[in-house]
Amino acid sequence: MQITSRLTMAAHMVCTIDYFSDSRPFTSTFLAGSLGTSPVMVRTIMSMLKKAGIIVSSKGKSGIEVARPLSDITFLDLWKAVDQSEADSLFHFHKNPHPQCPVGGNIHAALEDPLARAQQALEDQLQATTLADTEAEIRRRATATGRNGADAAPQEEAR
């Protein structure tokens, strides 16, 4: 099972925006440098985060900002914003098991409850962790490694 990297990229982006909020305006190019991805990917995820009310952006000096305190943004919020499918389920059933087969005729019913419990456990854990928790750990590690200042930030290329 794999959730796409959009969840971790979204967490990275929001924490980066908050971490450097006092020192610079943000662009997709700056965020792409921190994430090690393209500005196009950053803009795609930013659009999802903006639609979910997690970030706000404007043209001009202010750039991109976190819309609410990190303590009010959970991993579940991010997952719902950037990774959760329209079907609202992490698990998808194959469509045409043979109904007369003892396995095929019962497999969906047999799997439904355990998979629903597994998804609920994942959602509960994602709900329990906020980006404030994550950023506190980032700040602790950045201080311990000496990479905690604005001078350690990725540099944008001149246009």
C-alpha positions, -999 to 999 in steps of 0.1 A, spaced: 0 0 0 13 34 -8 0 69 -4 15 93 -29 42 117 -19 18 146 -22 10 143 16 46 146 26 53 174 1 22 193 14 35 189 50 70 201 38 55 231 20 33 243 49 61 239 75 85 257 52 60 286 47 56 289 85 92 283 94 104 312 71 73 334 74 92 362 92 121 363 68 108 362 33 78 361 9 73 328 -8 72 317 -44 67 283 -59 104 285 -70 116 289 -34 94 260 -22 105 238 -51 141 244 -41 133 232 -5 113 202 -17 137 193 -45 109 192 -70 96 214 -98 77 246 -93 49 231 -114 44 203 -88 45 229 -60 18 250 -77 -4 219 -82 -2 210 -45 -5 247 -35 -38 248 -55 -51 218 -35 -40 234 -2 -56 267 -11 -89 250 -21 -88 233 13 -83 266 32 -48 255 45 -29 283 27 -37 316 11 -18 332 -16 -18 366 -33 2 383 -59 28 408 -48 48 411 -16 29 388 8 31 357 -14 19 326 3 8 323 39 -5 296 62 -42 303 66 -45 291 102 -23 280 131 -2 249 126 -19 234 157 -52 235 138 -38 216 107 -35 178 110 -20 153 87 -56 142 80 -64 177 68 -35 175 44 -43 140 33 -79 150 25 -66 181 7 -40 164 -16 -43 126 -15 -77 112 -7 -96 100 -37 -130 111 -47 -143 77 -35 -134 86 1 -118 51 6 -82 41 7 -91 6 -5 -108 -2 -38 -125 -35 -47 -121 -53 -80 -154 -50 -98 -164 -83 -112 -157 -113 -88 -177 -143 -100 -208 -143 -78 -213 -181 -80 -177 -188 -67 -176 -193 -29 -147 -169 -27 -158 -144 -54 -193 -142 -41 -182 -134 -6 -148 -116 -9 -161 -81 -8 -183 -87 23 -154 -105 40 -129 -77 34 -152 -47 39 -151 -45 77 -114 -52 82 -104 -27 56 -128 -1 70 -112 -6 104 -77 -2 89 -86 30 72 -102 43 104 -70 35 123 -49 54 97 -73 84 98 -73 85 136 -35 86 136 -34 113 109 -59 133 129 -38 130 161 -7 146 146 -6 184 138 18 204 118 27 222 150 41 188 163 60 184 130 74 219 130 85 216 166 105 184 156 119 202 126 131 231 147 146 208 173 165 189 146 175 220 127 190 235 159 208 202 167 224 201 132 231 238 129 208 242 99 183 265 115 187 300 100 174 317 69 209 314 55 204 277 53 173 281 31 175 272 -6 183 301 -28 160 311 -57 176 314 -91 178 348 -106 154 353 -135 
